[in-house]
Structures are given as structure tokens and as C-alpha cells.
Amino acid sequence: MKNNLLIFTFSFLAFPAFCRAQSAPDFKELLDSAMVRDSDLKMQITQNKLTDLDGHKLKDIFLPTLEVSGQVGYLNATARLTSPEINLAPFINIPEGSFNNNLNVSGFSGIAKADAKMLLYSGGKVKYLKKAIEEKKISEDILLEKTKDDVVAGISKAYDQLALIHQSKKVLDESKKRLDINRKTADKALGYGLITPYDHKKIELAQATLDAKMVEYEGKKELLLTQLYILSGISKERLRMIDPVLAPLELLSAQKGIEERAEVRALEHGITAADYKIKAERTWMIPKVQLMASAYYIGLYGSRIKTSENVIPAVPALGYEGAKLDWRPTNVNILPLLTAGVGFKWEIFDGKEGKHAEETAKVGKEVLQNKKEDALKKLTLNQANNQTNYDIATAQITLKAKEKELAKNALVQAEKEFRYGMSKSSQLIDAENDLEVVELEYQNALFNQRRAGIELMRSTQELDITKLY
């Protein structure tokens, strides 16, 4: 009983996944998978991480820093001491250099130092740079919208091409059915002597031509399935189960203008970021303030401190020869030696480096403004062109639908005439080919209208997949 319960539970949980694995993926699943796999989108997201790191780095600039350094080595230093002239006439007159001496210090030394610093005020530069990075980040996020729209357009085109291939297959299948029926009619007519063997061979040639088109169809379908597999990563077994149908796009008037395009909005935020960059560069003349603290340790080990001459003068009258300094202390330590305070840096004249940086930032802003102006012109023309293409493509659907209706009627009439021996097989085949061509042109018109509609939606950043499928 327990085992049966476990089996039932496992089957209940695994059944949805199994069904999903065996079902055809819809457009949303294809799109979601492509978004994850798209190389351009992943590369752009990775590049945008650098901007995030710049923002974190700027936030951390006010954090204190601590640096510890040390040094151990052998010390040997000699200082030359020259006594000045002492003239206290008439009591004392000591000429210059009477008590010259050399002081020598030797031994092993050790020095350790710890420095702590913390920026208190950057002159406003950090504040403006932070805002510039924020605007840059917004600009990059907006450009992601354009890249995502490119992915949608790419998947949609491949999906519609697959639909076009499927619809073409249906057209070919209908032609094959009609040719099979007409072939039987032709066989009977040949037996009764109503048509010539040449007319009968034309029917066979039409069937062979149709078979060749079927092979071409299979090759195109396999290529599209491979493309969708590369884009989405979904297995071909599931992709083969897709049976899409082409339908015209019915679009309403645009609710947005070209100002809503991702390129324009990204440039606007880029210009704002350039403004903050200019303000940041202007702060070169404002003093910067930081808090500083240091701790030192100085030690001298196995040392010897001596002089070359007497430090206690000789007294000849008493027979005293004087004494030199020769001191061997065990060690000498200075600990701790502390300093703390506030320091500032004021670049009164920096060789115009700050001014040049400000001018460079202004030129950068001017470049972005020119790009925005150029983008608005091109996008205005692009929108007008896309609207024209959409209107023409929509009109072509109506035209091809009428041509298809006429071709169907012509084929029905040609079949009747051929069946009753009133026309040759060439007329029947021509009518069949005309219908086949018109039906394929109708499907192509649907495909082209959908492409034009998608580009029209993209021209005002209004691409909505709910209107596509």
C-alpha cells in the first residue's frame, strides 16, 4: 500500500513535466528560452555589470582605509657635529671647531607604521559622479529594451517562416490531391482516346514537379527547425509538433511617438549623465578634506652609540684625559608615536588639467546631443517608411485574397472542361499552377504584412507579443 502511494505521488508530480515535454512549445516558451540564450543580450547584461561595479566603487570612496607597513634592517649612521665660536670676552673665547665631533649610531633597526585615512569632503565631485553613474545605468537598462525587441523580432520571424512553410505544405498537399484526382481522370480519358499520350505525360510532369517542391519544403523546414533549436535550445522533437497559422496583424493607431524609442530615451539619460560629469569636473578648484591618523613604532637593537672625540674635555692639570661616548644600550624603543588630525588639499593651479577635463566633458555632451538630433530625424523617416510598408502589405492581402478566389473558380471551370474533353491537360495544369502560385503569394503577403506590422510597432517602442500570437 505504501509503495503504491509513493508511485502515485511520483506519477502525479512527474505527469505535468512529461506532458510539457511531449507538447508543442508555444511562442511565449520559445521567446522566454531565446531571451535566456541570446548572446547579444547576455553580453550586454555582462557589460552593464561594469557600471554597477563603478557605482559600488564610488560608494566605498568614503570608507576609511588602513595601511600597515614595516621595515627591518641594519642601521649605521654618522653625524658630523661642528662647534660654533663662543666669544665671551674677556672671560671666555673658544674658537670655532674646538669641539668638533663625530657621532656614530649603529645596530639593527625596526620600524612599523599604521596609516588610517578617511575622505570627509570631496568638493562635491563624488556626489555628481554618483548621479552620472545612475543616469548611465538607466540609459543601459533602456538599451536592453531594444535588444529584447530584437530578440522578439528574430524569434517572431523564424516562427512565422515556419508557419509559412506549414501553410505552403498544405497548399502543396491540396494540389497533390487535385492532381491525383485529375490523374485518374486522365487515365480514363487516355483509355477512351479522348486525350493524347502527350497530354497524359503533362499530368505526370506536373506530379513530378510537385514532388520536387515537397522535397524543397522538407529541406526548408529542417533548416528552420535547426534555427529555432539554436535560438531557443528546445529539442527538435518538440519543435516539429508546432503547427502555426499565419494571420494578419490588426494594428491600432500608435499611442506613442518616436520620443519613446529606446535609443532616444537612452541618449536623453546619457545627456543628463554628461551634465553631472561636467559639474563633477568643475569641482577641481574646491578643497578636498580628509581625516588622517598614524601610529609609529621605532626600535634599535644591539646598538652602539659612540663619538670620535671626547664629550668630556680633558683636564691636564689633574691628569684627566677626558672621555668619549661609547654606549651600548640593550635596545631603544619609541612606542607609540601617534599623530592624528584633519588635512586638506587645495589645487589652486593644476596646470589647467581640471579645466581641460571640464571641456572634454562638455564636448562629450555635445556629441550626445548631435546623436539624439540625428536619431530623431532617422527614426521619423523610419516610422513613415514602416507605416507605408504596413499599408501596402495590408492592401496586398486583400488583393491576393481576390486573386485566390478567381484562381479557384478558374480551376473549377478548367477541371470541368477537362473532364468532359473540352480542353487539354495543359489548360488544366496552368489553372492548377495559377492557383498554387496565388495561394503561396497570399501566404507570403500575410508573412510580409506581419513583418511590416512588427516593424511599425517597434518604430514607437510598442512591440506587444499579445498582438502577435
C-alpha positions in Angstrom: 0.0 0.0 0.0 2.8 2.3 0.9 4.7 1.6 -2.3 1.5 2.2 -4.3 1.1 5.6 -2.6 4.7 6.6 -3.5 4.2 5.5 -7.1 1.0 7.6 -7.3 2.6 10.6 -5.8 5.6 10.4 -8.1 3.4 10.0 -11.1 1.2 12.9 -10.1 4.3 15.2 -9.8 6.0 14.0 -12.9 2.9 14.0 -15.2 2.9 17.8 -15.8 6.6 17.8 -16.8 6.0 14.8 -19.0 3.1 16.4 -20.7 5.1 19.6 -21.2 8.0 17.6 -22.7 5.6 15.9 -25.2 3.6 19.1 -26.1 4.5 21.7 -28.7 6.1 24.8 -27.3 4.0 28.0 -27.8 5.5 31.3 -28.8 6.0 32.5 -25.3 8.0 29.5 -24.3 10.1 29.9 -27.4 10.6 33.6 -26.6 11.5 33.0 -22.9 14.0 30.4 -23.9 15.6 32.6 -26.5 15.9 35.5 -24.0 17.9 33.3 -21.8 20.2 32.1 -24.6 20.6 35.2 -26.7 24.3 36.0 -26.9 23.9 39.7 -27.6 21.6 40.1 -24.6 23.9 38.2 -22.3 26.9 40.2 -23.4 25.1 43.5 -22.9 24.0 42.4 -19.4 27.5 41.4 -18.6 28.9 44.7 -19.8 26.3 46.6 -17.7 27.7 44.9 -14.6 30.8 47.1 -15.0 28.6 50.2 -14.4 27.2 48.6 -11.3 30.8 48.0 -10.1 31.7 51.6 -10.8 28.7 52.7 -8.6 29.8 50.4 -5.7 33.3 51.7 -6.0 32.1 55.3 -5.8 30.0 54.5 -2.7 33.0 53.0 -1.0 35.2 56.0 -1.5 34.2 57.5 1.9 35.1 54.3 3.7 38.3 54.6 5.9 41.4 53.0 4.6 44.1 51.4 6.8 47.6 50.7 5.6 50.3 48.9 7.7 53.9 48.9 6.7 57.2 47.8 8.3 60.9 47.6 7.8 63.8 45.7 9.4 67.5 46.3 8.6 70.9 47.2 9.7 71.5 50.9 10.7 74.8 52.7 10.5 74.6 56.5 10.6 77.3 59.1 11.4 76.5 62.7 12.2 79.3 65.4 12.0 79.0 67.9 14.8 80.9 71.2 14.4 81.1 73.5 17.4 80.5 77.2 16.8 82.7 80.0 18.0 82.0 81.1 21.6 83.4 84.6 22.4 82.5 85.9 25.8 85.5 88.3 26.1 87.2 88.9 28.3 86.1 85.8 30.1 85.8 83.1 27.5 87.0 82.8 23.9 86.5 79.4 22.3 87.4 79.4 18.6 85.1 77.6 16.0 85.8 73.9 15.7 87.5 73.5 19.1 85.0 70.7 20.0 84.2 69.1 16.6 83.0 65.5 17.0 81.5 62.6 15.0 78.5 60.8 16.5 78.0 57.3 15.2 74.9 55.2 15.7 74.9 51.5 14.6 72.7 48.5 15.2 69.7 46.6 13.9 66.6 48.8 13.4 62.9 48.0 13.2 60.2 50.4 12.1 56.4 49.8 11.9 53.8 52.2 10.8 50.0 52.2 10.5 48.2 54.9 8.5 44.4 55.4 8.6 42.7 57.8 6.2 39.0 58.7 5.5 37.7 61.2 3.0 35.4 63.7 4.6 34.6 66.0 1.7 35.4 65.6 -2.0 34.3 69.1 -3.1 31.0 67.6 -4.4 32.8 65.5 -7.1 31.7 62.2 -5.7 28.0 63.4 -5.4 27.9 64.4 -9.1 29.8 61.3 -10.3 27.3 59.2 -8.4 24.4 60.8 -10.2 26.2 60.5 -13.5 26.6 56.7 -13.0 22.9 56.4 -12.0 21.9 58.1 -15.3 24.3 55.9 -17.2 22.8 52.8 -15.6 19.3 53.9 -16.6 20.5 54.5 -20.1 22.0 51.0 -20.3 18.8 49.4 -18.9 16.7 51.2 -21.6 19.0 49.9 -24.3 18.3 46.4 -23.0 14.7 47.0 -24.1 15.9 47.5 -27.7 18.0 44.3 -27.5 15.0 42.4 -26.2 12.8 43.7 -29.0 15.5 42.5 -31.5 15.1 39.0 -29.9 11.3 39.2 -30.2 11.6 40.2 -33.8 14.1 37.4 -34.6 12.0 34.7 -32.9 8.8 36.0 -34.5 10.3 36.0 -38.0 11.6 32.4 -37.6 8.2 31.3 -36.1 6.3 33.0 -38.9 8.6 31.4 -41.5 7.8 28.1 -40.0 4.1 28.9 -40.3 4.7 30.0 -43.9 6.4 26.6 -44.6 3.5 24.8 -43.0 0.9 26.7 -45.0 2.9 26.1 -48.1 2.8 22.4 -47.3 -0.9 22.5 -47.0 -1.2 24.2 -50.4 1.0 21.6 -51.9 -1.0 18.8 -50.3 -4.2 20.2 -51.8 -2.6 20.5 -55.2 -1.4 16.9 -54.9 -4.9 15.7 -54.0 -6.4 17.5 -57.0 -3.6 16.2 -59.3 -4.3 12.7 -58.1 -7.9 13.0 -59.0 -7.1 14.6 -62.3 -4.6 11.8 -63.0 -7.3 9.2 -62.6 -9.5 11.3 -65.0 -6.6 11.5 -67.4 -6.0 7.7 -67.2 -9.7 7.1 -68.2 -9.6 9.8 -70.9 -6.4 8.2 -72.4 -8.1 4.8 -72.4 -11.1 6.2 -74.3 -8.8 8.1 -76.7 -10.1 11.5 -75.5 -6.6 12.8 -74.9 -3.2 12.1 -76.4 -0.3 10.4 -74.6 1.4 13.8 -74.7 -1.4 15.4 -72.7 -1.2 12.5 -70.3 2.6 13.0 -69.8 1.9 16.6 -68.8 -0.1 15.4 -65.9 2.8 13.2 -64.9 5.3 16.0 -65.2 3.1 18.2 -63.0 3.1 15.5 -60.3 6.9 15.2 -60.6 7.3 18.9 -60.2 5.1 18.8 -57.2 7.2 16.0 -55.7 10.3 18.2 -56.1 8.6 21.0 -54.3 7.8 18.7 -51.5 11.5 17.8 -51.1 12.3 21.5 -51.2 9.7 22.1 -48.5 11.3 19.4 -46.2 14.7 21.0 -46.6 13.5 24.5 -45.7 11.5 23.1 -42.8 14.6 21.3 -41.4 16.6 24.5 -41.7 14.0 26.5 -39.8 13.8 23.8 -37.1 17.6 24.0 -36.7 17.4 27.8 -36.4 14.7 27.6 -33.8 16.7 25.0 -31.9 19.8 27.2 -31.9 17.8 30.2 -30.7 15.7 28.5 -28.0 17.5 25.3 -27.1 14.2 23.4 -27.3 14.5 20.0 -28.8 13.6 19.4 -32.5 11.2 16.7 -31.5 9.0 19.3 -29.7 9.6 21.9 -32.4 8.3 19.5 -35.0 5.0 19.5 -33.2 4.4 23.2 -33.8 1.6 23.8 -36.3 1.4 27.6 -36.5 -1.1 29.5 -38.7 -0.4 32.9 -40.3 -3.0 35.6 -39.6 -2.9 39.3 -40.5 -1.9 41.9 -37.8 -4.7 44.4 -36.9 -2.9 47.4 -35.5 -4.5 50.5 -33.9 -3.0 54.0 -34.2 0.3 54.4 -32.4 -0.2 55.6 -28.8 3.4 56.8 -28.5 5.8 58.9 -30.5 9.3 58.3 -31.7 10.5 60.0 -28.5 9.6 56.8 -26.7 12.1 54.8 -28.7 14.8 53.2 -26.5 17.6 54.9 -28.5 16.2 58.4 -27.8 15.4 57.8 -24.2 18.9 56.3 -23.6 20.5 59.3 -25.2 18.5 61.7 -23.0 19.7 60.0 -19.9 23.2 60.0 -21.4 23.0 63.8 -21.8 21.9 64.1 -18.2 24.8 62.0 -17.1 27.1 64.3 -19.2 25.7 67.3 -17.3 26.6 65.7 -14.0 30.0 64.8 -15.3 30.6 68.4 -16.2 29.6 69.5 -12.7 31.9 66.9 -11.2 34.9 68.2 -13.2 34.2 71.7 -12.1 35.0 70.8 -8.5 38.7 70.7 -9.2 39.0 74.2 -7.6 37.2 73.2 -4.4 39.4 71.9 -1.4 39.2 68.3 -0.5 39.2 67.3 3.2 40.2 64.0 4.8 40.8 62.7 8.3 44.2 61.2 8.9 45.8 59.2 11.8 49.1 57.4 12.1 50.9 55.2 14.7 54.6 54.5 14.6 57.0 52.2 16.3 60.7 52.7 16.1 63.2 50.2 17.7 67.0 49.9 17.8 68.5 46.5 18.8 72.1 45.5 19.6 73.0 49.1 19.1 76.2 51.1 19.8 76.3 54.9 20.1 79.8 56.4 20.1 81.8 59.6 19.4 85.2 60.0 17.7 86.3 62.7 20.2 85.8 63.4 23.9 82.5 64.6 25.0 84.0 65.3 28.4 87.1 67.5 27.9 90.5 66.6 29.4 91.9 68.3 32.4 95.7 68.2 32.1 96.3 69.9 35.4 94.6 67.0 37.1 95.9 64.4 34.7 92.4 63.6 33.3 92.4 62.6 29.7 88.7 63.2 29.1 86.1 60.6 28.0 84.5 59.7 24.7 80.8 58.5 24.4 80.6 54.7 23.9 77.2 53.5 24.9 75.8 50.0 24.1 72.1 50.1 25.2 70.3 46.8 25.1 67.6 48.3 22.9 65.9 51.6 22.2 62.2 51.8 21.6 59.9 54.7 20.8 56.3 53.4 21.2 53.8 54.7 20.5 54.3 57.7 18.3 50.8 58.9 17.4 49.6 61.6 15.0 46.0 62.5 14.2 44.3 65.3 12.5 42.4 66.7 9.5 44.2 67.5 6.3 43.1 69.3 3.1 44.2 69.5 -0.5 43.5 72.7 -2.5 44.7 72.7 -6.1 44.9 76.4 -6.6 46.6 75.9 -10.0 46.8 72.5 -11.6 48.2 73.4 -15.0 44.7 73.7 -16.4 44.2 70.0 -16.1 40.8 70.4 -14.4 39.7 72.9 -17.0 40.7 70.6 -19.8 38.7 67.7 -18.1 35.7 70.0 -17.9 35.9 71.0 -21.6 36.3 67.3 -22.6 33.0 66.5 -20.7 31.3 69.4 -22.5 32.4 68.0 -25.8 31.1 64.6 -24.8 27.7 66.1 -24.0 27.6 67.9 -27.4 28.3 64.6 -29.2 25.4 63.0 -27.4 23.1 65.9 -28.3 24.1 65.6 -32.0 23.4 61.9 -31.9 20.0 62.5 -30.4 19.1 65.0 -33.1 20.3 62.6 -35.9 18.4 59.7 -34.3 15.1 61.7 -34.2 15.5 62.5 -37.9 16.2 58.9 -38.9 13.5 57.5 -36.6 10.9 59.9 -38.0 11.7 58.7 -41.6 11.8 55.1 -40.3 8.3 55.4 -38.8 6.9 56.9 -42.0 8.5 54.2 -44.1 7.2 51.4 -41.8 3.7 52.9 -41.9 3.8 52.9 -45.7 5.1 49.3 -45.9 2.3 48.2 -43.5 -0.4 49.9 -45.5 0.9 48.4 -48.8 1.3 44.9 -47.2 -2.2 45.1 -45.8 -3.6 46.0 -49.2 -1.7 43.2 -50.8 -3.5 40.7 -48.6 -6.9 41.9 -49.9 -5.6 41.8 -53.5 -4.2 38.3 -53.1 -7.4 37.0 -51.5 -9.4 38.2 -54.5 -6.8 36.7 -56.9 -7.0 33.4 -55.0 -10.8 33.4 -55.3 -10.6 34.0 -59.0 -7.9 31.3 -59.4 -10.1 28.8 -57.6 -13.1 29.5 -59.9 -10.8 29.2 -62.9 -9.5 25.8 -61.7 -13.0 24.5 -61.1 -14.0 25.5 -64.7 -10.8 24.0 -66.1 -11.5 20.7 -64.3 -15.0 20.5 -65.7 -13.8 21.2 -69.2 -11.0 18.7 -69.0 -13.4 16.1 -67.5 -15.7 16.5 -70.5 -12.9 16.6 -73.0 -13.5 20.3 -73.9 -9.9 21.3 -73.0 -6.4 19.9 -73.0 -4.4 19.0 -69.9 -2.1 22.0 -70.4 -5.0 24.3 -69.6 -5.8 22.3 -66.5 -2.2 22.3 -65.4 -1.9 26.0 -66.0 -5.0 26.6 -63.9 -3.6 24.4 -61.2 -0.3 26.2 -61.2 -2.0 29.6 -61.1 -4.0 28.6 -58.0 -0.9 27.2 -56.4 1.1 30.4 -57.1 -1.6 32.7 -55.9 -2.2 30.7 -52.7 1.5 30.8 -51.9 1.6 34.5 -52.7 -1.3 35.0 -50.4 0.6 33.3 -47.6 3.7 35.4 -48.4 1.5 38.5 -48.3 0.4 37.5 -44.7 4.0 37.0 -43.8 5.2 40.3 -45.2 2.3 42.1 -43.5 3.2 40.7 -40.1 6.8 41.7 -40.6 5.8 45.3 -41.6 3.4 45.4 -38.6 6.1 44.3 -36.2 8.5 47.0 -37.5 5.7 49.6 -37.3 5.2 48.7 -33.6 8.9 48.8 -33.0 9.1 52.3 -34.5 7.3 53.7 -31.5 8.6 51.1 -29.0 5.1 49.5 -28.8 6.0 45.9 -29.6 3.4 43.7 -27.8 3.6 40.0 -28.3 0.0 39.6 -27.2 -0.9 41.2 -30.5 1.3 38.8 -32.4 0.1 35.3 -31.2 
